[in-house]
């Protein structure tokens, strides 16, 4: 089974949701009504040997990233991250403490308050974060895309994947790309602005554009067409991809862990959002009637592109 199969099996066993649950399993976050406010809730974990290697990620890096990826989920719903619970452990107390130092650094940077959690001895460094975020506009779901919507992405793609390739080769250059992988930059302000402007659908790119675009298509019952030559790829990412004998566009489409926002909206909303942001927003394609994601290079279909699967 792949990750989607596991999630579907779990979802089928869930009891009926209580009235406080507005959106349950299946989006970047669940949505809850608590009192007179709407909140989003999510959780994510990092495990040594699967999400990172101890030889190239410090415990501080791991703790920081565990918070950042959860903050990114909140951003994808248009929310403001507020509180976390964090649990983790390693085979010694010093490593655990260093990981928690990274957690605290990220909390300070993203304005998140740590409520507590748990620590324990573990065979390998593992950290799990649960987050609560506050909504001031209706949540942006994966299911709101419509045929004819423009498909756009914040920032750049492929930098994190290129940084990972460098780390796997035992080098830490280019430093910018390595940092992109180890210390993600969740797009909270952009997510909030997108929600205020009423974008149709949004998702943070964690498992790669090829996989995550498919999630929007499935949730919305639509397809999409993405032009590889339009993907925003920085010059140092292209150079790094070439040095590792990788196609830069395909790396950007499949590499994952960009933590940029993939946004679907009518053209006028995309234009207004671009004018409101202090980071690039690049149009990469459009939503179609059906058929899932189709990737094109110079007008010709490119087959076989897929992103990260947690159970592969």
Protein Blocks (a to p, Z undefined) as FASTA:
>chain_A
ZZklmmmmmmmmpccddfklmbdchifbdcddehjbccddddddddehklpcfklpcfkl
mmmmmmmmmmmmmmmnopacfbdcdddddfbfklmmmmmmmmmmmmmmnopacfbdcddd
dfbdcdddddddddfbdcddfklccehiacddehiehklmmmmmmmmnopabdfklmmmm
mmccddfklmmmmmmnopabdcddfkojklmmmmmmmmnopacdddfklpccdfklmmmm
mmnopafklmmmmngonlpacddddfklmmmmmmmpccdcddfbdcdfbhpjaddeehia
cehiacddfkZZ
